[in-house]
Amino acid sequence: MSKNRLKKYLTFKPEVTRIFDELDQFREFCREFGYVFNETHLGNNHSPYADFQRWRNGKFPRDNWGYMIKQGRRNA
């Protein structure tokens, strides 16, 4: 029997690894800038993902925490 057949490992293709890495970066972006994180927004340019792409290209995204400051709320 072939040794290659006996060794089975879970390995992701590079495309799948890239998608999961981008999803983790998008989650951290949403947490940092106050966006609602939703996995379905990945790749949708009419969602917070567009701001994520703008941020990755070196531009400043909209800051969703700003409305709390305008209303006088403070983080406890």
Backbone torsions as a table, in degrees:
resi	resn	phi	psi	omega
1	MET	NA	145.8	-177.6
2	SER	-74.6	139.0	178.3
3	LYS	-69.3	-30.0	178.5
4	ASN	-65.4	-30.0	-180.0
5	ARG	-73.7	-31.1	-179.6
6	LEU	-76.9	-32.2	-178.6
7	LYS	-88.5	111.9	176.9
8	LYS	-121.4	124.0	179.8
9	TYR	-124.7	148.2	174.8
10	LEU	-86.0	106.0	177.9
11	THR	-124.2	137.2	178.4
12	PHE	-92.5	147.8	172.2
13	LYS	-70.4	156.8	-178.9
14	PRO	-58.2	-31.7	179.8
15	GLU	-67.1	-40.8	-180.0
16	VAL	-68.1	-41.0	177.7
17	THR	-62.6	-40.3	178.8
18	ARG	-63.6	-40.2	-179.9
19	ILE	-64.9	-43.9	179.6
20	PHE	-67.8	-36.5	176.5
21	ASP	-65.0	-42.1	178.6
22	GLU	-66.8	-35.1	177.4
23	LEU	-65.3	-40.5	176.6
24	ASP	-65.0	-41.0	177.7
25	GLN	-64.8	-39.9	179.0
26	PHE	-65.1	-38.7	177.4
27	ARG	-63.3	-44.3	178.4
28	GLU	-65.5	-38.7	177.1
29	PHE	-61.2	-46.4	-179.6
30	CYS	-63.3	-38.9	178.9
31	ARG	-66.8	-40.6	-176.4
32	GLU	-72.5	-38.3	-174.2
33	PHE	-103.9	4.4	172.5
34	GLY	83.4	24.0	177.3
35	TYR	-91.3	155.1	174.0
36	VAL	-78.4	126.2	-178.5
37	PHE	-86.2	127.7	175.7
38	ASN	-143.6	127.1	-176.1
39	GLU	-63.0	-27.4	-177.4
40	THR	-72.6	-13.4	178.5
41	HIS	-75.0	-14.2	-178.1
42	LEU	-63.2	117.0	-179.8
43	GLY	93.2	-5.4	179.9
44	ASN	-94.9	116.6	-176.7
45	ASN	-81.4	-0.3	176.5
46	HIS	-109.6	41.6	-177.2
47	SER	-149.4	-177.1	176.1
48	PRO	-59.1	-14.6	177.9
49	TYR	-61.9	-31.6	177.7
50	ALA	-64.5	-40.1	176.1
51	ASP	-67.6	-34.4	176.3
52	PHE	-63.0	-43.2	177.5
53	GLN	-64.7	-39.9	177.5
54	ARG	-61.5	-41.8	179.4
55	TRP	-66.0	-38.7	178.6
56	ARG	-66.9	-27.2	179.3
57	ASN	-87.5	4.6	174.2
58	GLY	96.7	5.6	178.2
59	LYS	-98.7	163.7	-179.2
60	PHE	-87.4	129.2	175.9
61	PRO	-83.2	169.2	173.4
62	ARG	-67.7	143.3	-179.6
63	ASP	-103.0	110.8	-177.6
64	ASN	-77.8	-6.2	176.0
65	TRP	-79.9	-13.1	-176.4
66	GLY	-63.3	-31.8	-179.4
67	TYR	-65.6	-28.8	178.3
68	MET	-69.1	-36.0	179.5
69	ILE	-69.6	-40.5	179.4
70	LYS	-64.2	-32.8	-179.8
71	GLN	-85.9	-2.3	177.7
72	GLY	83.9	15.8	178.9
73	ARG	-84.2	148.6	177.0
74	ARG	-123.9	145.3	175.0
75	ASN	-75.4	132.1	-178.7
76	ALA	-86.5	NA	NA
